[in-house]
């Protein structure tokens, strides 16, 4: 945790400011900032000679209370293997509303837009209270509204046993497990209907290198997966971004994220370091093109990338 309370004064202090304001911090006692929890906390990596981010951690064999808003403990590890209960899910804070309205960005401060967590939206004329969690450094709006798919994808992959939770889109609710569609080899285009988050492995070859500069108006990503129509030549599915449909700022952000991951993945492929469990995946909120059923059109800027060992979480349940 980044913050803790001093027991004698009840004052909340930041770990990165502790040395400056409380040089005698070793003589103080700290507890969790949740007033109902108050588990003992220990300042860690406070001295400038330590090259890790200053933070507070709980003492061994001590746990936050079950309803503590500021601690996930081992929930991320647990959620990858088994189903979480309602209290645990609320503690994690999964995205439950997908805000498609681009005007929502106008309600969000520039500081928030520049933040790495692009999933949180504003509320009215201000920003809703943010919550920080132990060990994960995760932030979320208590109303759990997001305006990009990155945190939606993260929940889907990290908590495969809780894909029955619902997300609201334009007033309609759908379970996570029905909101995602994996595009594998020879997927029938008839199954790629409605607006959903489609995803699949990208080809690690020259076909997907430097793609943001190949065409003036569009960007194309090539899937490994192929089309099923036997009357046509074998052709791979593709993802299309219309450059004019999104701002230059968002296009630049997408380009930087993609190119960094592609170079890492492509180099590791050439060195024989990755395995069948590891791949460069693209996640797209969009729909099949009306004139080309091998082409997925990205809706606005809703696209995300993952390059890691996706394991069994990538398989729909």
PyMOL commands that set and color helices and strands:
alter all, ss='L'
color gray80, all
select helices_A, chain A and resi 15-21+25-27+75-79+86-92+102-107+110-114+150-158+160-162+176-179+189-191+206-208+211-213+243-245+248-270+311-314
alter helices_A, ss='H'
color red, helices_A
select strands_A, chain A and resi 3-6+12-14+30-31+40-44+55-58+97-98+130-132+139-141+145-146+166-169+172-175+180-182+196-201+218-226+236-242+278-288+295-309
alter strands_A, ss='S'
color yellow, strands_A
deselect
rebuild
show_as cartoon
